[in-house]
Amino acid sequence: MNKSSIISVCMITYGHEKYIREAIEGVLMQNSDFEIEIILFNDCSPDNTDKIIQDIIKNHERGSWIKYIKHDQNVGMMVNFLQALKACKGDYIALCEGDDYWVDPLKLQKQISFLSSNPHFSLCFHNSIIKSENNERVMLEELGKLEFDTKDILHQWFIPTASIVFRNYSDFVFPDWFVNCQSGDIPLLLLLSLRGNIKYIDEVMSVYRLHQGGVSNTHREYSKVIGMVYIYQSFNFYTKLKFDEEIKNAIIYEMRCHLPEIQELKQLRNNNKSLLKRILVRLKKKLR
């Protein structure tokens, strides 16, 4: 690893006054042999998030790591995320949203050491703790393997966002449909999986928070399914139907998971395309 290399930590925040300090300090505690920058984009938070960030920049001994942008008006999560990603100039990019945090001071060192020694991998991730107000547990019990590809990402979500570190490819271009996705981590993972395999490091090094204001609590049921269908179908066309069969199964999985009240799904056998089409039409009508 070249000591002159820079690692960008992409952090977006909105309404995270209860959590943002812990998120930032989890990055500032990192011990590494490379330079770290925090690209922090605040989407016009209506609380004290800005004041807390400004205090850290001013008073923390590593506050100069932070390159901070506060939008004058709310632009939306995906626009904010995309702008932050494009502002990252490092050789590698790590993700940590403003309500999650890291717990291992060697997290980045471990992940960057692996990626720099294994150029055929596009990214790596690790285990995490899922933490709510009343409970916490380890997210991943047993994955069964340590290397993954695009088909694995299409199976179901298993990669904690705050665990992701990936190569900042100089020729990487975000497709137009990316900004219209309901969330950014899954389409980003799918796009990166086209550039190389994905490595799992079997260590707990971050915390994923579950709270009322979190994105996972706002994307549910019909909204969740329609959002995932958009991601999967956009990716399907982007890859010229290369993963068409896996994407059909992924859509069925999302329906079964988030819309268990639809009894017709029990009839799905052998990729019944006509039934799947009728259900999709019905879902779209309900959202009008």
MARLO-675764 format. One record per residue (C-alpha): residue number from 1; x, y, z; residue in three letters; chain. Coordinates in steps of 0.02 Angstrom, whole numbers. Each point is the difference from the previous one (the first is absolute). Layout:
# MARLO-675764
@i: NUM | X: X | Y: Y | Z: Z | aa: ALA | ch: A;
...
END
This chain:
# MARLO-675764
@i: 1 | X: 0 | Y: 0 | Z: 0 | aa: MET | ch: A;
@i: 2 | X: 70 | Y: 168 | Z: -53 | aa: ASN | ch: A;
@i: 3 | X: 8 | Y: 115 | Z: 150 | aa: LYS | ch: A;
@i: 4 | X: -51 | Y: 146 | Z: -111 | aa: SER | ch: A;
@i: 5 | X: -165 | Y: -86 | Z: -40 | aa: SER | ch: A;
@i: 6 | X: -161 | Y: 80 | Z: 59 | aa: ILE | ch: A;
@i: 7 | X: -153 | Y: -91 | Z: 67 | aa: ILE | ch: A;
@i: 8 | X: -164 | Y: 94 | Z: -15 | aa: SER | ch: A;
@i: 9 | X: -136 | Y: -34 | Z: 128 | aa: VAL | ch: A;
@i: 10 | X: -168 | Y: 46 | Z: -76 | aa: CYS | ch: A;
@i: 11 | X: -123 | Y: 54 | Z: 135 | aa: MET | ch: A;
@i: 12 | X: -173 | Y: 73 | Z: -29 | aa: ILE | ch: A;
@i: 13 | X: -109 | Y: 66 | Z: 138 | aa: THR | ch: A;
@i: 14 | X: -174 | Y: 68 | Z: 31 | aa: TYR | ch: A;
@i: 15 | X: -78 | Y: 23 | Z: 171 | aa: GLY | ch: A;
@i: 16 | X: 135 | Y: -100 | Z: 88 | aa: HIS | ch: A;
@i: 17 | X: 38 | Y: 113 | Z: 148 | aa: GLU | ch: A;
@i: 18 | X: -12 | Y: -148 | Z: 120 | aa: LYS | ch: A;
@i: 19 | X: 122 | Y: -105 | Z: -101 | aa: TYR | ch: A;
@i: 20 | X: 115 | Y: 106 | Z: -107 | aa: ILE | ch: A;
@i: 21 | X: 137 | Y: 27 | Z: 129 | aa: ARG | ch: A;
@i: 22 | X: 22 | Y: -187 | Z: 26 | aa: GLU | ch: A;
@i: 23 | X: 0 | Y: -28 | Z: -189 | aa: ALA | ch: A;
@i: 24 | X: 137 | Y: 129 | Z: -30 | aa: ILE | ch: A;
@i: 25 | X: 106 | Y: -51 | Z: 149 | aa: GLU | ch: A;
@i: 26 | X: -3 | Y: -180 | Z: -59 | aa: GLY | ch: A;
@i: 27 | X: 93 | Y: 60 | Z: -154 | aa: VAL | ch: A;
@i: 28 | X: 115 | Y: 122 | Z: 89 | aa: LEU | ch: A;
@i: 29 | X: 63 | Y: -140 | Z: 115 | aa: MET | ch: A;
@i: 30 | X: 66 | Y: -101 | Z: -148 | aa: GLN | ch: A;
@i: 31 | X: 183 | Y: -51 | Z: 6 | aa: ASN | ch: A;
@i: 32 | X: 76 | Y: -21 | Z: -173 | aa: SER | ch: A;
@i: 33 | X: 152 | Y: 25 | Z: -109 | aa: ASP | ch: A;
@i: 34 | X: -96 | Y: 103 | Z: -127 | aa: PHE | ch: A;
@i: 35 | X: -88 | Y: 168 | Z: -4 | aa: GLU | ch: A;
@i: 36 | X: -186 | Y: 7 | Z: 40 | aa: ILE | ch: A;
@i: 37 | X: -127 | Y: 131 | Z: -52 | aa: GLU | ch: A;
@i: 38 | X: -182 | Y: 7 | Z: 56 | aa: ILE | ch: A;
@i: 39 | X: -117 | Y: 64 | Z: -136 | aa: ILE | ch: A;
@i: 40 | X: -148 | Y: 53 | Z: 105 | aa: LEU | ch: A;
@i: 41 | X: -159 | Y: 64 | Z: -85 | aa: PHE | ch: A;
@i: 42 | X: -141 | Y: 66 | Z: 110 | aa: ASN | ch: A;
@i: 43 | X: -168 | Y: 8 | Z: -90 | aa: ASP | ch: A;
@i: 44 | X: -60 | Y: 156 | Z: 91 | aa: CYS | ch: A;
@i: 45 | X: -37 | Y: -87 | Z: 165 | aa: SER | ch: A;
@i: 46 | X: -136 | Y: 90 | Z: 101 | aa: PRO | ch: A;
@i: 47 | X: 83 | Y: -39 | Z: 168 | aa: ASP | ch: A;
@i: 48 | X: 170 | Y: 27 | Z: 83 | aa: ASN | ch: A;
@i: 49 | X: 96 | Y: -115 | Z: -117 | aa: THR | ch: A;
@i: 50 | X: 91 | Y: 148 | Z: -79 | aa: ASP | ch: A;
@i: 51 | X: 54 | Y: 72 | Z: 168 | aa: LYS | ch: A;
@i: 52 | X: 70 | Y: -167 | Z: 57 | aa: ILE | ch: A;
@i: 53 | X: 99 | Y: -22 | Z: -161 | aa: ILE | ch: A;
@i: 54 | X: 69 | Y: 176 | Z: 11 | aa: GLN | ch: A;
@i: 55 | X: 53 | Y: -32 | Z: 181 | aa: ASP | ch: A;
@i: 56 | X: 94 | Y: -158 | Z: -50 | aa: ILE | ch: A;
@i: 57 | X: 87 | Y: 88 | Z: -145 | aa: ILE | ch: A;
@i: 58 | X: 54 | Y: 142 | Z: 114 | aa: LYS | ch: A;
@i: 59 | X: 50 | Y: -96 | Z: 157 | aa: ASN | ch: A;
@i: 60 | X: 51 | Y: -177 | Z: -47 | aa: HIS | ch: A;
@i: 61 | X: 186 | Y: -25 | Z: -31 | aa: GLU | ch: A;
@i: 62 | X: -43 | Y: -87 | Z: -164 | aa: ARG | ch: A;
@i: 63 | X: -139 | Y: 119 | Z: -49 | aa: GLY | ch: A;
@i: 64 | X: 98 | Y: 50 | Z: -155 | aa: SER | ch: A;
@i: 65 | X: -40 | Y: -171 | Z: -75 | aa: TRP | ch: A;
@i: 66 | X: -179 | Y: 59 | Z: -27 | aa: ILE | ch: A;
@i: 67 | X: -53 | Y: 82 | Z: -163 | aa: LYS | ch: A;
@i: 68 | X: -174 | Y: 61 | Z: 40 | aa: TYR | ch: A;
@i: 69 | X: -143 | Y: 56 | Z: -111 | aa: ILE | ch: A;
@i: 70 | X: -170 | Y: 56 | Z: 69 | aa: LYS | ch: A;
@i: 71 | X: -136 | Y: 23 | Z: -129 | aa: HIS | ch: A;
@i: 72 | X: -103 | Y: 160 | Z: 14 | aa: ASP | ch: A;
@i: 73 | X: -157 | Y: -99 | Z: -39 | aa: GLN | ch: A;
@i: 74 | X: -46 | Y: -184 | Z: 7 | aa: ASN | ch: A;
@i: 75 | X: 48 | Y: -88 | Z: -162 | aa: VAL | ch: A;
@i: 76 | X: -51 | Y: -177 | Z: 49 | aa: GLY | ch: A;
@i: 77 | X: 100 | Y: -149 | Z: 58 | aa: MET | ch: A;
@i: 78 | X: 51 | Y: -68 | Z: -170 | aa: MET | ch: A;
@i: 79 | X: 55 | Y: 167 | Z: -73 | aa: VAL | ch: A;
@i: 80 | X: 98 | Y: 34 | Z: 160 | aa: ASN | ch: A;
@i: 81 | X: 79 | Y: -174 | Z: -7 | aa: PHE | ch: A;
@i: 82 | X: 47 | Y: 15 | Z: -183 | aa: LEU | ch: A;
@i: 83 | X: 78 | Y: 172 | Z: 24 | aa: GLN | ch: A;
@i: 84 | X: 100 | Y: -63 | Z: 149 | aa: ALA | ch: A;
@i: 85 | X: 62 | Y: -151 | Z: -97 | aa: LEU | ch: A;
@i: 86 | X: 56 | Y: 109 | Z: -145 | aa: LYS | ch: A;
@i: 87 | X: 95 | Y: 112 | Z: 122 | aa: ALA | ch: A;
@i: 88 | X: 104 | Y: -148 | Z: 63 | aa: CYS | ch: A;
@i: 89 | X: 174 | Y: 10 | Z: -77 | aa: LYS | ch: A;
@i: 90 | X: 84 | Y: -143 | Z: 93 | aa: GLY | ch: A;
@i: 91 | X: 67 | Y: -160 | Z: -75 | aa: ASP | ch: A;
@i: 92 | X: -131 | Y: -92 | Z: 102 | aa: TYR | ch: A;
@i: 93 | X: -168 | Y: 52 | Z: 71 | aa: ILE | ch: A;
@i: 94 | X: -75 | Y: -57 | Z: 165 | aa: ALA | ch: A;
@i: 95 | X: -183 | Y: 26 | Z: 45 | aa: LEU | ch: A;
@i: 96 | X: -70 | Y: 52 | Z: 169 | aa: CYS | ch: A;
@i: 97 | X: -168 | Y: 87 | Z: 14 | aa: GLU | ch: A;
@i: 98 | X: -26 | Y: 127 | Z: 138 | aa: GLY | ch: A;
@i: 99 | X: -100 | Y: -115 | Z: 112 | aa: ASP | ch: A;
@i: 100 | X: 121 | Y: -149 | Z: -7 | aa: ASP | ch: A;
@i: 101 | X: 176 | Y: -12 | Z: 72 | aa: TYR | ch: A;
@i: 102 | X: 161 | Y: -100 | Z: 0 | aa: TRP | ch: A;
@i: 103 | X: 68 | Y: -90 | Z: 153 | aa: VAL | ch: A;
@i: 104 | X: 171 | Y: -64 | Z: -57 | aa: ASP | ch: A;
@i: 105 | X: 143 | Y: 126 | Z: -17 | aa: PRO | ch: A;
@i: 106 | X: 84 | Y: -114 | Z: -127 | aa: LEU | ch: A;
@i: 107 | X: -154 | Y: -25 | Z: -108 | aa: LYS | ch: A;
@i: 108 | X: 62 | Y: 101 | Z: -148 | aa: LEU | ch: A;
@i: 109 | X: 177 | Y: -66 | Z: 14 | aa: GLN | ch: A;
@i: 110 | X: -62 | Y: -180 | Z: -10 | aa: LYS | ch: A;
@i: 111 | X: -114 | Y: 30 | Z: -147 | aa: GLN | ch: A;
@i: 112 | X: 120 | Y: 107 | Z: -101 | aa: ILE | ch: A;
@i: 113 | X: 142 | Y: -124 | Z: 30 | aa: SER | ch: A;
@i: 114 | X: -108 | Y: -138 | Z: -73 | aa: PHE | ch: A;
@i: 115 | X: -58 | Y: 99 | Z: -152 | aa: LEU | ch: A;
@i: 116 | X: 174 | Y: 66 | Z: -40 | aa: SER | ch: A;
@i: 117 | X: 66 | Y: -179 | Z: -1 | aa: SER | ch: A;
@i: 118 | X: -146 | Y: -73 | Z: -98 | aa: ASN | ch: A;
@i: 119 | X: -34 | Y: 106 | Z: -155 | aa: PRO | ch: A;
@i: 120 | X: -133 | Y: -117 | Z: -71 | aa: HIS | ch: A;
@i: 121 | X: -118 | Y: 47 | Z: 143 | aa: PHE | ch: A;
@i: 122 | X: -104 | Y: 158 | Z: -22 | aa: SER | ch: A;
@i: 123 | X: -51 | Y: 17 | Z: 183 | aa: LEU | ch: A;
@i: 124 | X: -2 | Y: -82 | Z: 170 | aa: CYS | ch: A;
@i: 125 | X: -116 | Y: 4 | Z: 150 | aa: PHE | ch: A;
@i: 126 | X: -10 | Y: -70 | Z: 176 | aa: HIS | ch: A;
@i: 127 | X: -122 | Y: -48 | Z: 135 | aa: ASN | ch: A;
@i: 128 | X: -98 | Y: 125 | Z: 102 | aa: SER | ch: A;
@i: 129 | X: -106 | Y: 18 | Z: 155 | aa: ILE | ch: A;
@i: 130 | X: -184 | Y: 46 | Z: -25 | aa: ILE | ch: A;
@i: 131 | X: -47 | Y: 118 | Z: 141 | aa: LYS | ch: A;
@i: 132 | X: -172 | Y: 62 | Z: 50 | aa: SER | ch: A;
@i: 133 | X: -57 | Y: 92 | Z: 156 | aa: GLU | ch: A;
@i: 134 | X: -32 | Y: -161 | Z: 95 | aa: ASN | ch: A;
@i: 135 | X: 108 | Y: -130 | Z: -83 | aa: ASN | ch: A;
@i: 136 | X: 158 | Y: -37 | Z: -97 | aa: GLU | ch: A;
@i: 137 | X: 60 | Y: -154 | Z: -92 | aa: ARG | ch: A;
@i: 138 | X: 131 | Y: -55 | Z: -124 | aa: VAL | ch: A;
@i: 139 | X: -72 | Y: 19 | Z: -175 | aa: MET | ch: A;
@i: 140 | X: 84 | Y: -142 | Z: -94 | aa: LEU | ch: A;
@i: 141 | X: 5 | Y: -171 | Z: 81 | aa: GLU | ch: A;
@i: 142 | X: 68 | Y: -111 | Z: -138 | aa: GLU | ch: A;
@i: 143 | X: 16 | Y: 47 | Z: -183 | aa: LEU | ch: A;
@i: 144 | X: 75 | Y: -165 | Z: -56 | aa: GLY | ch: A;
@i: 145 | X: 136 | Y: 79 | Z: -107 | aa: LYS | ch: A;
@i: 146 | X: 116 | Y: 150 | Z: -7 | aa: LEU | ch: A;
@i: 147 | X: -12 | Y: 53 | Z: -182 | aa: GLU | ch: A;
@i: 148 | X: -155 | Y: 63 | Z: -91 | aa: PHE | ch: A;
@i: 149 | X: -55 | Y: 60 | Z: -171 | aa: ASP | ch: A;
@i: 150 | X: -146 | Y: 87 | Z: -86 | aa: THR | ch: A;
@i: 151 | X: -118 | Y: -148 | Z: 16 | aa: LYS | ch: A;
@i: 152 | X: 27 | Y: -2 | Z: 188 | aa: ASP | ch: A;
@i: 153 | X: -45 | Y: 185 | Z: 15 | aa: ILE | ch: A;
@i: 154 | X: -161 | Y: -36 | Z: -94 | aa: LEU | ch: A;
@i: 155 | X: -48 | Y: -137 | Z: 123 | aa: HIS | ch: A;
@i: 156 | X: -37 | Y: 111 | Z: 151 | aa: GLN | ch: A;
@i: 157 | X: 77 | Y: 141 | Z: 102 | aa: TRP | ch: A;
@i: 158 | X: 142 | Y: -56 | Z: 114 | aa: PHE | ch: A;
@i: 159 | X: 135 | Y: 135 | Z: -12 | aa: ILE | ch: A;
@i: 160 | X: -4 | Y: 135 | Z: 136 | aa: PRO | ch: A;
@i: 161 | X: 21 | Y: 170 | Z: -82 | aa: THR | ch: A;
@i: 162 | X: 124 | Y: 64 | Z: 130 | aa: ALA | ch: A;
@i: 163 | X: 112 | Y: -150 | Z: -35 | aa: SER | ch: A;
@i: 164 | X: 28 | Y: 36 | Z: -185 | aa: ILE | ch: A;
@i: 165 | X: 169 | Y: 54 | Z: -71 | aa: VAL | ch: A;
@i: 166 | X: 23 | Y: 2 | Z: -190 | aa: PHE | ch: A;
@i: 167 | X: 119 | Y: 53 | Z: -135 | aa: ARG | ch: A;
@i: 168 | X: -27 | Y: 173 | Z: -70 | aa: ASN | ch: A;
@i: 169 | X: 11 | Y: -46 | Z: -184 | aa: TYR | ch: A;
@i: 170 | X: 53 | Y: 149 | Z: -105 | aa: SER | ch: A;
@i: 171 | X: -115 | Y: -53 | Z: -143 | aa: ASP | ch: A;
@i: 172 | X: -150 | Y: -41 | Z: 109 | aa: PHE | ch: A;
@i: 173 | X: -158 | Y: 88 | Z: -62 | aa: VAL | ch: A;
@i: 174 | X: -165 | Y: 1 | Z: 93 | aa: PHE | ch: A;
@i: 175 | X: -144 | Y: -40 | Z: -117 | aa: PRO | ch: A;
@i: 176 | X: -143 | Y: 125 | Z: -10 | aa: ASP | ch: A;
@i: 177 | X: -120 | Y: -115 | Z: 92 | aa: TRP | ch: A;
@i: 178 | X: 110 | Y: -7 | Z: 155 | aa: PHE | ch: A;
@i: 179 | X: -59 | Y: 166 | Z: 72 | aa: VAL | ch: A;
@i: 180 | X: -183 | Y: -56 | Z: -10 | aa: ASN | ch: A;
@i: 181 | X: 28 | Y: -154 | Z: 108 | aa: CYS | ch: A;
@i: 182 | X: -82 | Y: -9 | Z: 170 | aa: GLN | ch: A;
@i: 183 | X: 167 | Y: -39 | Z: 83 | aa: SER | ch: A;
@i: 184 | X: 179 | Y: 5 | Z: -58 | aa: GLY | ch: A;
@i: 185 | X: 93 | Y: -147 | Z: 75 | aa: ASP | ch: A;
@i: 186 | X: -79 | Y: -142 | Z: -98 | aa: ILE | ch: A;
@i: 187 | X: 16 | Y: 78 | Z: -174 | aa: PRO | ch: A;
@i: 188 | X: 178 | Y: 53 | Z: 42 | aa: LEU | ch: A;
@i: 189 | X: 43 | Y: -177 | Z: 53 | aa: LEU | ch: A;
@i: 190 | X: -77 | Y: -71 | Z: -158 | aa: LEU | ch: A;
@i: 191 | X: 98 | Y: 119 | Z: -111 | aa: LEU | ch: A;
@i: 192 | X: 163 | Y: -33 | Z: 91 | aa: LEU | ch: A;
@i: 193 | X: -27 | Y: -188 | Z: -8 | aa: SER | ch: A;
@i: 194 | X: 17 | Y: 14 | Z: -189 | aa: LEU | ch: A;
@i: 195 | X: 180 | Y: 60 | Z: 25 | aa: ARG | ch: A;
@i: 196 | X: 61 | Y: -138 | Z: 116 | aa: GLY | ch: A;
@i: 197 | X: -43 | Y: -122 | Z: 138 | aa: ASN | ch: A;
@i: 198 | X: -50 | Y: 48 | Z: 176 | aa: ILE | ch: A;
@i: 199 | X: 96 | Y: -56 | Z: 155 | aa: LYS | ch: A;
@i: 200 | X: -73 | Y: -30 | Z: 173 | aa: TYR | ch: A;
@i: 201 | X: 113 | Y: 31 | Z: 151 | aa: ILE | ch: A;
@i: 202 | X: -73 | Y: -99 | Z: 145 | aa: ASP | ch: A;
@i: 203 | X: 19 | Y: 131 | Z: 136 | aa: GLU | ch: A;
@i: 204 | X: -123 | Y: 117 | Z: 84 | aa: VAL | ch: A;
@i: 205 | X: 62 | Y: 177 | Z: -33 | aa: MET | ch: A;
@i: 206 | X: -154 | Y: 112 | Z: -12 | aa: SER | ch: A;
@i: 207 | X: -173 | Y: 31 | Z: 73 | aa: VAL | ch: A;
@i: 208 | X: -159 | Y: 17 | Z: -103 | aa: TYR | ch: A;
@i: 209 | X: -135 | Y: 97 | Z: 92 | aa: ARG | ch: A;
@i: 210 | X: -185 | Y: -35 | Z: -9 | aa: LEU | ch: A;
@i: 211 | X: -102 | Y: 153 | Z: 52 | aa: HIS | ch: A;
@i: 212 | X: -163 | Y: 86 | Z: -44 | aa: GLN | ch: A;
@i: 213 | X: 82 | Y: 128 | Z: -114 | aa: GLY | ch: A;
@i: 214 | X: 104 | Y: -127 | Z: -95 | aa: GLY | ch: A;
@i: 215 | X: -24 | Y: -35 | Z: -185 | aa: VAL | ch: A;
@i: 216 | X: -44 | Y: -182 | Z: 33 | aa: SER | ch: A;
@i: 217 | X: -152 | Y: 56 | Z: 101 | aa: ASN | ch: A;
@i: 218 | X: -67 | Y: 112 | Z: -140 | aa: THR | ch: A;
@i: 219 | X: 19 | Y: -125 | Z: -142 | aa: HIS | ch: A;
@i: 220 | X: -126 | Y: -137 | Z: 36 | aa: ARG | ch: A;
@i: 221 | X: -135 | Y: -105 | Z: -80 | aa: GLU | ch: A;
@i: 222 | X: -57 | Y: 64 | Z: -171 | aa: TYR | ch: A;
@i: 223 | X: 126 | Y: 142 | Z: -1 | aa: SER | ch: A;
@i: 224 | X: 141 | Y: -121 | Z: 38 | aa: LYS | ch: A;
@i: 225 | X: -52 | Y: -123 | Z: -135 | aa: VAL | ch: A;
@i: 226 | X: -25 | Y: 131 | Z: -136 | aa: ILE | ch: A;
@i: 227 | X: 168 | Y: 77 | Z: 46 | aa: GLY | ch: A;
@i: 228 | X: 90 | Y: -166 | Z: -14 | aa: MET | ch: A;
@i: 229 | X: -88 | Y: -43 | Z: -163 | aa: VAL | ch: A;
@i: 230 | X: 63 | Y: 164 | Z: -72 | aa: TYR | ch: A;
@i: 231 | X: 179 | Y: -38 | Z: 54 | aa: ILE | ch: A;
@i: 232 | X: -3 | Y: -177 | Z: -65 | aa: TYR | ch: A;
@i: 233 | X: -82 | Y: 39 | Z: -166 | aa: GLN | ch: A;
@i: 234 | X: 114 | Y: 150 | Z: -31 | aa: SER | ch: A;
@i: 235 | X: 149 | Y: -112 | Z: 32 | aa: PHE | ch: A;
@i: 236 | X: -77 | Y: -134 | Z: -109 | aa: ASN | ch: A;
@i: 237 | X: -9 | Y: 115 | Z: -150 | aa: PHE | ch: A;
@i: 238 | X: 171 | Y: 74 | Z: 40 | aa: TYR | ch: A;
@i: 239 | X: 78 | Y: -174 | Z: -10 | aa: THR | ch: A;
@i: 240 | X: -102 | Y: -46 | Z: -155 | aa: LYS | ch: A;
@i: 241 | X: -98 | Y: -135 | Z: 93 | aa: LEU | ch: A;
@i: 242 | X: 157 | Y: -95 | Z: 47 | aa: LYS | ch: A;
@i: 243 | X: -73 | Y: -37 | Z: 173 | aa: PHE | ch: A;
@i: 244 | X: -182 | Y: -7 | Z: -53 | aa: ASP | ch: A;
@i: 245 | X: -41 | Y: -164 | Z: 88 | aa: GLU | ch: A;
@i: 246 | X: 82 | Y: 53 | Z: 163 | aa: GLU | ch: A;
@i: 247 | X: -90 | Y: 168 | Z: -5 | aa: ILE | ch: A;
@i: 248 | X: -170 | Y: -81 | Z: -23 | aa: LYS | ch: A;
@i: 249 | X: 34 | Y: -107 | Z: 153 | aa: ASN | ch: A;
@i: 250 | X: 62 | Y: 152 | Z: 96 | aa: ALA | ch: A;
@i: 251 | X: -164 | Y: 92 | Z: -35 | aa: ILE | ch: A;
@i: 252 | X: -101 | Y: -150 | Z: 58 | aa: ILE | ch: A;
@i: 253 | X: 104 | Y: -7 | Z: 159 | aa: TYR | ch: A;
@i: 254 | X: -35 | Y: 185 | Z: 36 | aa: GLU | ch: A;
@i: 255 | X: -186 | Y: -29 | Z: -23 | aa: MET | ch: A;
@i: 256 | X: -3 | Y: -149 | Z: 114 | aa: ARG | ch: A;
@i: 257 | X: 103 | Y: 91 | Z: 130 | aa: CYS | ch: A;
@i: 258 | X: -90 | Y: 168 | Z: 3 | aa: HIS | ch: A;
@i: 259 | X: -176 | Y: -43 | Z: -63 | aa: LEU | ch: A;
@i: 260 | X: -45 | Y: -163 | Z: 88 | aa: PRO | ch: A;
@i: 261 | X: -187 | Y: 43 | Z: -8 | aa: GLU | ch: A;
@i: 262 | X: -5 | Y: -31 | Z: -188 | aa: ILE | ch: A;
@i: 263 | X: -60 | Y: -179 | Z: -3 | aa: GLN | ch: A;
@i: 264 | X: 29 | Y: -22 | Z: -187 | aa: GLU | ch: A;
@i: 265 | X: 187 | Y: -4 | Z: 31 | aa: LEU | ch: A;
@i: 266 | X: -20 | Y: -173 | Z: 75 | aa: LYS | ch: A;
@i: 267 | X: -46 | Y: -59 | Z: -175 | aa: GLN | ch: A;
@i: 268 | X: 165 | Y: 55 | Z: -74 | aa: LEU | ch: A;
@i: 269 | X: 86 | Y: -154 | Z: -67 | aa: ARG | ch: A;
@i: 270 | X: 133 | Y: -17 | Z: -132 | aa: ASN | ch: A;
@i: 271 | X: 9 | Y: 187 | Z: -33 | aa: ASN | ch: A;
@i: 272 | X: -181 | Y: 24 | Z: -49 | aa: ASN | ch: A;
@i: 273 | X: 25 | Y: 156 | Z: -105 | aa: LYS | ch: A;
@i: 274 | X: -183 | Y: 38 | Z: -35 | aa: SER | ch: A;
@i: 275 | X: -46 | Y: -1 | Z: 184 | aa: LEU | ch: A;
@i: 276 | X: 151 | Y: 107 | Z: 43 | aa: LEU | ch: A;
@i: 277 | X: -52 | Y: 125 | Z: -134 | aa: LYS | ch: A;
@i: 278 | X: -179 | Y: 11 | Z: 66 | aa: ARG | ch: A;
@i: 279 | X: 61 | Y: 32 | Z: 177 | aa: ILE | ch: A;
@i: 280 | X: 119 | Y: 136 | Z: -57 | aa: LEU | ch: A;
@i: 281 | X: -143 | Y: 87 | Z: -93 | aa: VAL | ch: A;
@i: 282 | X: -109 | Y: -11 | Z: 155 | aa: ARG | ch: A;
@i: 283 | X: 137 | Y: 75 | Z: 110 | aa: LEU | ch: A;
@i: 284 | X: 22 | Y: 147 | Z: -118 | aa: LYS | ch: A;
@i: 285 | X: -188 | Y: 35 | Z: 2 | aa: LYS | ch: A;
@i: 286 | X: -2 | Y: 2 | Z: 190 | aa: LYS | ch: A;
@i: 287 | X: 137 | Y: 132 | Z: 2 | aa: LEU | ch: A;
@i: 288 | X: -91 | Y: 119 | Z: -118 | aa: ARG | ch: A;
END
